[in-house]
């Protein structure tokens, strides 16, 4: 249960960080989203990483990359399931928003880039993207989400997610080093 809650916070972190990248002028201020918008954005961000993993499972022949992609798929599907349960518990209806729309637009560009690659070039691009994504999420959770969280339960959840995020990043970085022959 804690792992799934941590992953939900992780998905939310992805969404906030992506907003900061998508709207550079807003990067200097913490973005404001309603709870329904955060919920929608978190689900969107998780689905995007599932989509990236699906591409990896289709294109990669590297057993380690395939295992990582499967982990991303199962973790993010669990997060989406937990997000649905959470919004039902809180009686919140997720709302589409500019952040979710920007995430989807950016994801299309990344998907096109990934689909254009093959072999080791694909594996490196996929894992490089995952490393950058996890670094961004850690930064967003620690520098944006925890300070912005008003609900004590949410703040605690975000504080507890950092170790899991760092473990995912370490796994991705290990693969990155393997793929770069280091």
N, C-alpha and C positions, 0 to 999 in steps of 0.2 A: 504494500500500500504506500509506504514512504517513497519507494522508487517511482511509482506512478505519479504521486503528488510532486515529486521533484522534477519529473519529466514535464508535467504540466507547466510548472514555473519556467522550465527551460524553454518550452515552446513560446510562452509569453515573452521571455527575454529576446528570443529571435525576432519576434514581431516588433518589439520596441527598438531594437538595434536597427532593424531594417528601415524603420521609420526615420531614424537618425541619418541613415545613409541616403534614403530617398529624398529627404527634404533637408539639405545641408543647413539652411537658415535656422531650422528648428533644433539642430544638433546642440546649439548653445543653451537651449532651454529644455527642460524635461517635457516631453510631449504629454498632452492630456487626452486620455481616452476614457469613455464611460465603461463600466463593467461589461455591458453587452457588447461593446466594440472590442474590448480586450479579449473576451471569450471567442468572438468570431475570428479575430486576428490570430489567436493562439491555435485554433483548429486549422486555419489556413496555413500557418507556418509549418505545422506538423505534417499536413498533407503534402506540402511542397517537398519536404525532406523524404517522405515516402515515395514521391514521384521520382526524385533524384536516385533513390536506392533502387527503384524499379528499372531505371535506365542502366544502373551498374549491374544489376542481376542479369540483364539482357545482353550487355556488351562485354563485360569483363570475363576473363578466363582465369584470373588470379584468385586462388582459393581464399587468401586472406582478405582481399577486397570484397569478395562475395560474402564472406562471413560477416564483415563489418556492415555491408549493405543489409544483410538479413537482420542484424541487430538493430540498425536504424529503423527498419520497417516494423519490427515487432515492438520496439520501444515507442515509436510514434503512434502506432495503432492503439497501443495501450493508453497513451496520453489522450488521444481523441475520445476513446471510451470513457476515460475518467473525466474529461472536460464536459462531455454530455451529461454524465451523472452529476457533476458539480453544478452546472447551470440549472439543471432540474431541481436540485436541492435548494439552490438560492432563488429559484423562480425567476431566472433571467433568460430572456430570449436573445441569443446572439444577433448582432446587427452588423451588416456589411458596412464598410467604411473606406475612407481613402487609403488607410494603411494596408488593409487587406488587398485592395485593388492594386496598389503599388507593389506589394509582395508578389502578386500573381504576374504582373507585368515583368518584374525583374526575373522571376523564375522562368518565364518563357525564354528570355535571353540566355540564361544559364543552361537551360535544357537544350537549346539550339547549339550552344558551344559544345556541350557534352556529346550530343548526337553526332557532331561533325568529326569527333575523334574516334580512334580505335586503338586496340592493343595497349601497350605501355603508356602511350600518350593519353589515352582515355583514363586509365587507372590513376595516373598522376594528376590529371585535371580534376577527377572526382574527389580524390583524397585531399588535394590542395583546397578545394572548395569546402570540404568538411572541416578541415583545420581552421580555415578563416571563419567559418560559421560558428564554430565552438568558441574561438577566441572572442568573437563579437558578442556572443551570448553571455559569457562570463563577465565581460566588461559591462554589458547592459544590466545584468542582474545586480552586480556589486555597485555600479556607479549610478544607476538610474532607478531600477525597480525597487530595491530595498529602501532607498531614501524617499521614493514617492509613495510607497505602500502606506495606507492609512489603517487598514484592518490589521489588528495584531496577529491573527491567524495567518493571514497572507504574508505579513512581514516575516514571521517565523519560518513559514514554508520556503520563502525566498532565501533566507539565511541558511537553511538546511540544504539547499540545492547545489551550492557551490562545489562541495566535494565530488558529487556525481558528475557535474559539468567538467570538472578538471580531469576526472578519470576518462571521460569520453574524449577529451582533447588529447590526453596522453596516448590513448589508443590510436587516434588518428595520426598524431605526430610520429608514433612508432612506425606505422604503415608508410607514412611519408618518407621517413629515413630509409626504410627498406626499398621503396620504389626508386629512390634517388641513389641507391647503391652506397649509402653511408653507413 
